[in-house]
Amino acid sequence: MIGPERIVVAGASLAGLRAAEALRDEGFDGELTLIGDEPHAPYDRPPLSKAVLSGWLPTDRTVLPRARNIDARWLLGSPATGVDLAARRVALADGREVPYHRLLIATGTRARPWPRQQGGDLHGVHVLRTRDDADRLRAALAAGPGRVLVIGAGFTGGEVASVCRDLGLDVTVTHRGGAPLASALGGVIGDAVTRWYRDAGVDLRLGTTVRTLEGDAHGRLRRAVLADGTVVEAEVAVVAAGALANTEWLDGSGLAADARGVVCDASCRALAVDGTPVADVFAAGDVARWPHALYPGQLLRLDHWDNAVAQARTAAHNMAHGSRAPRAHDPLPAFWSNQFGVNLKCVGLPALADQVVLTQGSLDQRQFVAAYGRRGRLIAAVAVDSPRVLDGYAALIEAGAPFPPVLNATDGPGRSDPLDPAFPRPADPAPGGPSMPPTPSASSAPATLPAPSPLPDPSASSAPSVLAGHE
């Protein structure tokens, strides 16, 4: 290739936009191209399951603000379908090929769909990931269905169920585990979340899942048959069963990428299947899996807004400056959720913990802080309607503070002994449930926290992987 230097960003959402802005901030003055599979300009996703579904905010008001003019070429509505690393070209669905000198992979994730053979193509079955998903689901809820079925009680499922109750809709939630959010926060906190569902009037079905969805002669959803044999009448179903990384377009490229994401090093450089960095290819956002200094021996993929922004900036810095001043991506994971009138915030990775202790407040009062430990070290904290205290916990986690922490908080529960956090263990699918592969989760990944470990071989299917996202 001749002419000015070219950087291509595959993925025109939050991470892609912020990376493009950061590249200009870092002094890149060459050609910049952003490729997006959706026709929309980059928009904010968190409001989709909250303000948009509730009717407070139309989707055209979720467009992300621009921090600066990035002077870029936008190729929207035609997704990337392949990459030739040797020729340095990205192929698009419309037949075009886009040359690059450096490539950033920021294609994110998509909602896991319900299998078609179990009713996934019925009218009334929804997922929630994109702006168009939110418009369709909002219209379905506004029509006043007799009952909404939510499949999955992770963060997205809880937020959807909460909005349904705010709208006065009857809602049934099915969950394979023993408590909502148990895979992310453990059963101890999950039991408290269960009470939020029950108090809100949600028909919560735990320890079961949907065997199949059934419709009428016109292909409209009418009922769900559960694995325990019971039947739930519903006109709308929302599948909140996790996310899959958008990596199919990388098949055969030589990159270490699969449905769990693109494997990177700590500098966001993409790795080949043999574990070596690929020249001038980087990854950021929900699609990236990388090692974190605080959690050695793991590959993290974080479906979190804050991480997408921070990782985009790290990748942009390293793309602009190369090996002259490489920067590691190691911010403390953090995320939040609003559901059933409660604000929940988290720092660290609770799902790696072997103990949990209540450090402030009371589970029954819906205002508390729980600290998580792993082998005597503080690794995470969750605050419910107590967001201002988390900065202190974050500092302790980053400093490698011992667990349980000694805080002497004025709202402490007095004596509170550490408990097993009760994370679910890998298990066979519920009887009669659809054959949907489980989303990788932190609860099923081994952890070796006290001492650094080498980066796992990305070509091995058993490589430890941590997913901390909105289930």
C-alpha positions in Angstrom: 0.0 0.0 0.0 1.1 3.5 -0.8 -0.2 6.8 0.3 -1.1 8.0 3.9 -1.2 5.6 6.8 -4.5 3.9 7.2 -6.2 2.6 10.3 -9.4 0.6 10.1 -11.8 0.2 13.0 -14.1 -2.8 12.6 -17.0 -2.0 14.9 -18.8 1.4 15.0 -20.2 1.3 18.5 -18.9 2.7 21.9 -15.4 1.1 21.8 -14.9 1.9 18.1 -16.0 5.5 18.4 -13.9 6.2 21.5 -10.9 4.5 20.0 -11.2 6.7 16.9 -11.4 9.8 19.0 -8.4 8.7 21.1 -6.3 8.0 17.9 -6.8 11.6 16.8 -6.0 12.7 20.4 -2.8 10.6 20.2 -1.7 12.4 17.1 -2.7 10.0 14.3 -3.3 12.1 11.2 -3.7 9.4 8.5 -6.9 7.9 7.0 -9.4 6.6 9.5 -12.2 4.2 8.5 -15.0 2.9 10.8 -17.0 -0.2 9.7 -20.3 -0.9 11.3 -22.9 -3.7 10.7 -25.8 -1.5 11.8 -27.0 1.5 9.8 -27.1 3.7 12.9 -24.4 6.1 14.2 -22.8 4.9 17.4 -25.4 4.9 20.3 -25.4 4.2 24.0 -26.7 0.7 24.9 -27.3 0.9 28.7 -30.5 3.1 28.3 -32.0 0.4 26.0 -33.0 -1.9 28.8 -34.0 1.0 31.1 -35.2 4.4 29.8 -36.1 3.2 26.3 -38.2 0.2 27.3 -40.0 2.3 29.9 -40.9 4.9 27.2 -38.9 7.7 28.8 -36.4 8.0 26.0 -36.7 7.3 22.2 -33.8 5.4 20.6 -32.9 8.3 18.4 -32.0 10.1 21.6 -29.4 7.5 22.6 -26.8 8.6 20.0 -23.4 8.9 21.7 -22.0 12.4 22.0 -18.8 13.1 20.0 -15.8 14.3 21.9 -14.2 15.8 18.8 -14.2 15.7 15.0 -12.5 12.5 14.0 -12.4 13.2 10.2 -13.3 9.6 9.4 -14.9 7.6 6.6 -18.0 5.8 7.9 -19.0 2.5 6.3 -22.2 1.7 8.1 -24.8 -1.1 7.4 -22.3 -3.5 5.8 -20.5 -5.7 8.3 -17.0 -7.1 8.0 -17.0 -10.6 6.7 -13.3 -11.5 6.7 -9.8 -10.3 7.1 -6.6 -11.1 5.2 -3.8 -10.5 7.6 -1.1 -11.0 5.0 -2.6 -8.6 2.5 -4.0 -6.3 5.3 -7.5 -6.1 3.9 -10.9 -6.3 5.5 -13.7 -7.7 3.4 -17.3 -6.3 3.7 -20.6 -8.0 3.1 -21.3 -5.7 0.1 -18.2 -7.0 -1.7 -15.9 -4.1 -0.9 -12.4 -4.6 0.5 -10.8 -2.0 2.8 -7.0 -1.9 3.1 -5.3 -1.0 6.4 -1.9 -0.6 7.9 -3.3 -1.1 11.4 -6.6 -2.8 12.4 -8.7 -2.5 15.5 -11.3 -5.2 16.1 -14.2 -3.8 18.1 -17.1 -5.8 16.8 -18.6 -6.4 20.2 -21.2 -9.1 21.0 -24.7 -10.0 20.1 -27.6 -11.5 22.1 -27.8 -15.2 22.2 -30.9 -16.1 20.2 -33.5 -18.7 21.1 -33.2 -21.9 19.0 -35.6 -21.8 16.0 -36.5 -25.5 16.5 -37.8 -24.6 20.0 -39.9 -21.6 18.8 -37.3 -18.9 18.4 -38.9 -17.7 15.1 -42.3 -17.1 16.6 -43.7 -13.5 16.4 -43.4 -12.1 19.9 -40.0 -13.6 20.8 -37.4 -10.9 21.4 -33.8 -10.4 22.3 -32.4 -7.0 23.6 -29.0 -5.9 22.4 -29.4 -3.3 19.6 -31.3 -0.1 19.0 -33.7 -2.0 16.6 -34.2 -4.7 19.2 -35.2 -2.1 21.8 -37.7 -0.4 19.3 -39.4 -3.7 18.6 -39.6 -4.8 22.3 -40.8 -1.3 23.4 -43.6 -1.5 20.8 -44.5 -5.0 22.0 -44.7 -3.9 25.7 -46.6 -0.7 24.8 -49.3 -2.9 23.2 -50.1 -4.2 26.7 -49.5 -8.0 26.5 -51.3 -10.2 29.0 -48.1 -11.6 30.2 -44.4 -11.2 29.4 -42.0 -14.2 29.8 -38.3 -13.3 30.5 -35.9 -16.2 30.0 -32.9 -15.7 32.3 -32.5 -13.7 35.5 -29.1 -12.1 34.9 -28.7 -8.3 34.7 -30.5 -7.8 31.4 -33.3 -10.2 32.5 -33.7 -8.4 35.8 -33.8 -4.9 34.2 -36.4 -6.0 31.6 -38.6 -7.7 34.3 -38.3 -4.5 36.4 -39.5 -2.3 33.6 -42.4 -4.6 32.9 -43.6 -4.3 36.5 -43.2 -0.5 36.3 -45.4 -0.6 33.3 -48.0 -2.7 35.2 -47.4 -5.8 33.1 -47.6 -9.3 34.5 -44.2 -11.0 34.1 -42.8 -14.5 34.6 -39.1 -15.0 34.8 -37.5 -18.4 34.4 -34.0 -19.1 35.7 -31.9 -22.2 35.5 -30.1 -21.4 38.8 -31.2 -21.2 42.4 -31.3 -17.4 42.5 -31.1 -14.3 40.2 -27.6 -13.0 39.6 -26.1 -16.0 41.3 -23.6 -16.7 38.6 -22.3 -13.1 38.9 -22.7 -12.3 42.6 -23.3 -15.7 44.3 -26.3 -17.2 46.0 -25.9 -15.3 49.2 -26.5 -12.0 47.5 -28.8 -13.8 45.0 -31.2 -14.7 47.8 -31.6 -11.0 48.6 -32.2 -10.3 44.9 -34.9 -13.0 44.9 -36.8 -11.0 47.5 -36.6 -7.9 45.2 -38.3 -10.0 42.4 -41.0 -11.4 44.8 -41.7 -8.0 46.4 -42.2 -6.5 42.9 -44.8 -9.2 42.1 -42.7 -11.1 39.6 -43.7 -14.7 39.0 -40.1 -16.1 39.5 -39.5 -19.7 38.5 -36.1 -20.9 39.8 -34.3 -24.2 39.0 -36.0 -24.6 35.7 -35.9 -23.3 32.1 -38.0 -23.2 29.0 -38.3 -26.5 27.1 -40.0 -24.9 24.1 -42.0 -21.9 23.0 -45.3 -22.6 21.2 -47.5 -20.4 19.0 -50.9 -20.3 17.3 -51.8 -21.0 13.7 -50.6 -17.6 12.7 -47.1 -18.0 14.2 -47.7 -15.8 17.2 -46.3 -16.8 20.6 -48.9 -18.1 23.0 -47.2 -20.2 25.6 -44.0 -21.7 27.0 -43.6 -25.2 28.2 -41.0 -25.4 31.0 -38.6 -28.1 31.8 -40.6 -29.0 35.0 -43.7 -29.7 32.8 -45.6 -26.5 33.7 -47.0 -24.1 31.1 -46.8 -20.3 31.1 -49.2 -18.4 28.9 -47.4 -15.4 27.3 -47.7 -13.2 24.3 -44.2 -11.7 24.6 -40.9 -13.5 25.5 -37.6 -11.8 26.0 -34.6 -14.1 25.7 -31.9 -12.9 28.2 -29.6 -15.9 27.9 -26.2 -14.2 27.6 -24.1 -12.9 24.7 -21.9 -14.3 21.9 -18.8 -12.5 20.6 -19.0 -11.3 17.0 -16.0 -13.2 15.7 -17.3 -15.4 12.9 -15.9 -13.0 10.4 -12.4 -13.9 11.7 -12.8 -17.6 11.0 -9.7 -18.9 9.1 -7.8 -15.6 9.7 -5.2 -17.2 12.0 -6.3 -15.1 14.9 -7.1 -16.8 18.3 -10.8 -16.0 18.2 -14.1 -17.9 18.9 -17.5 -17.3 20.4 -15.8 -16.2 23.7 -13.9 -13.4 22.0 -10.6 -12.4 20.5 -7.5 -13.2 22.6 -5.2 -10.3 23.2 -2.1 -9.5 25.3 -2.2 -6.9 28.1 -1.5 -4.2 25.5 -4.6 -5.1 23.5 -2.6 -6.7 20.7 -4.5 -9.6 19.1 -2.8 -13.0 19.3 -2.5 -15.7 16.6 -3.6 -19.2 17.3 0.0 -20.0 18.4 -0.1 -17.3 21.1 2.2 -14.8 19.3 1.1 -11.2 18.8 -0.1 -10.3 15.3 1.5 -7.3 13.8 -0.6 -4.2 13.8 -3.9 -5.9 14.9 -5.6 -4.9 18.1 -8.9 -5.6 19.9 -11.0 -3.6 22.4 -14.4 -3.6 24.0 -16.8 -6.5 24.6 -15.1 -8.7 22.0 -11.7 -8.7 23.6 -10.3 -11.3 26.0 -7.1 -10.4 27.8 -5.0 -11.1 30.9 -5.3 -8.7 33.9 -2.5 -8.1 36.4 -4.9 -8.4 39.3 -6.3 -11.8 38.1 -3.3 -13.8 36.8 -4.1 -17.0 35.0 -7.3 -15.7 33.6 -8.5 -14.3 30.3 -11.2 -11.6 31.0 -14.0 -10.5 28.7 -16.0 -7.6 30.2 -19.3 -6.6 28.7 -19.1 -3.3 30.6 -19.4 0.3 29.4 -16.5 1.6 31.4 -14.2 -1.1 30.1 -15.1 -0.5 26.5 -14.1 3.2 26.9 -10.9 2.5 28.8 -9.8 -0.4 26.6 -10.4 1.7 23.5 -8.1 4.4 24.8 -5.4 1.9 25.7 -5.6 0.3 22.2 -5.5 3.7 20.5 -2.4 4.7 22.5 -0.6 1.5 21.6 -1.6 1.7 17.9 -0.4 5.3 17.7 2.9 4.8 19.6 3.7 1.1 18.9 6.5 -0.4 21.0 7.9 3.0 22.0 5.6 3.5 24.9 3.3 0.4 25.3 0.6 0.7 27.9 -1.1 -2.2 29.7 -4.9 -2.3 30.0 -5.5 -3.0 33.7 -8.3 -0.8 35.2 -10.3 -2.4 37.9 -13.5 -3.9 36.4 -16.7 -2.0 37.4 -20.3 -2.2 36.4 -23.8 -1.1 37.6 -27.4 -2.0 37.2 -30.8 -0.5 38.1 -33.7 -2.9 38.8 -36.7 -3.0 41.1 -36.0 0.4 42.5 -32.5 -0.6 43.6 -29.1 0.7 42.3 -26.4 -2.0 42.3 -22.7 -1.2 41.6 -19.7 -3.6 41.6 -15.9 -3.3 41.5 -13.6 -6.2 40.9 -14.7 -9.7 39.9 -17.0 -11.3 42.6 -17.3 -14.5 40.6 -13.7 -15.6 41.4 -14.3 -15.4 45.2 -14.3 -18.2 47.6 -15.8 -16.1 50.5 -18.1 -13.2 50.9 -18.9 -11.0 54.0 -21.4 -8.3 54.7 -19.4 -5.2 55.6 -22.1 -2.5 55.8 -25.8 -2.3 56.0 -28.4 -5.1 55.9 -29.5 -7.4 53.2 -33.1 -7.1 54.4 -33.0 -3.3 54.1 -31.9 -3.2 50.5 -28.9 -1.0 51.4 -25.7 -2.9 52.0 -22.1 -3.6 50.9 -20.7 -7.0 50.5 -16.9 -7.7 50.1 -15.6 -10.8 48.3 -12.3 -12.5 49.0 -10.2 -15.2 47.3 -7.6 -17.1 49.3 -7.3 -14.3 51.9 -7.2 -11.4 49.5 -10.0 -8.8 48.8 -10.9 -9.1 45.1 -14.4 -7.4 44.8 -17.1 -5.5 46.4 -20.8 -5.0 45.6 -22.8 -2.0 46.9 -26.6 -1.8 46.9 -27.9 1.8 47.2 -24.5 2.7 48.7 -22.5 3.8 45.6 -20.3 6.4 47.2 -18.4 3.9 49.4 -17.0 1.9 46.5 -14.0 4.1 45.8 -12.5 3.1 49.1 -13.1 -0.6 48.4 -11.5 -0.2 44.9 -8.4 1.2 46.4 -8.1 -1.7 48.8 -8.6 -4.2 46.0 -5.9 -2.6 43.9 -3.6 -2.6 46.9 -4.1 -6.3 47.4 -5.6 -5.8 50.9 -6.3 -8.9 53.0 -9.7 -10.4 53.4 -11.9 -10.0 55.3 -11.3 -6.2 55.4 -11.2 -4.4 58.7 -13.3 -1.2 58.1 -14.9 -0.2 61.4 -17.7 1.3 59.4 -20.4 3.0 61.5 -23.1 1.1 59.6 -21.3 -2.2 59.9 -23.3 -5.2 60.9 -21.2 -5.9 64.0 -19.9 -9.4 63.9 -20.3 -10.9 60.5 -18.4 -14.1 59.6 -17.3 -14.8 56.0 -19.6 -17.2 54.1 -19.3 -19.4 51.1 -20.6 -17.0 48.4 -22.6 -20.0 46.9 -21.7 -19.6 43.3 -23.4 -22.2 41.1 -21.2 -25.0 39.8 -21.1 -26.4 36.3 -24.1 -28.7 35.8 -25.9 -30.5 33.1 -28.7 -28.6 31.3 -32.1 -28.8 32.9 -34.2 -31.7 31.7 -35.9 -31.0 28.4 -34.1 -27.6 28.0 -32.9 -26.4 24.6 -29.4 -27.3 23.6 -27.9 -23.9 24.0 -24.2 -23.9 24.9 -23.6 -22.1 28.2 -22.1 -18.6 28.3 -18.6 -18.8 29.8 -18.7 -17.5 33.3 -16.3 -16.6 36.0 -17.9 -19.2 38.4 -16.7 -22.0 36.2 -13.1 -20.7 35.6 -10.2 -21.7 37.8 -8.3 -18.9 39.5 -4.7 -18.7 40.7 -4.6 -15.3 42.4 -1.7 -15.2 44.8 1.1 -15.4 42.3 1.4 -14.4 38.6 0.8 -17.1 36.0 1.7 -17.3 32.3 -0.9 -16.4 29.7 -2.9 -19.5 28.9 -2.5 -21.0 25.4 -5.3 -19.2 23.4 -5.5 -22.2 21.0 -6.6 -24.5 23.8 -10.3 -24.8 24.2 -9.8 -25.3 28.0 -8.1 -21.9 28.4 -9.4 -20.3 31.6 -11.8 -17.6 30.7 -13.8 -15.1 32.8 -16.9 -13.4 31.5 -18.2 -10.5 33.6 -21.1 -9.1 31.8 -24.8 -8.5 31.6 -26.2 -12.0 31.3 
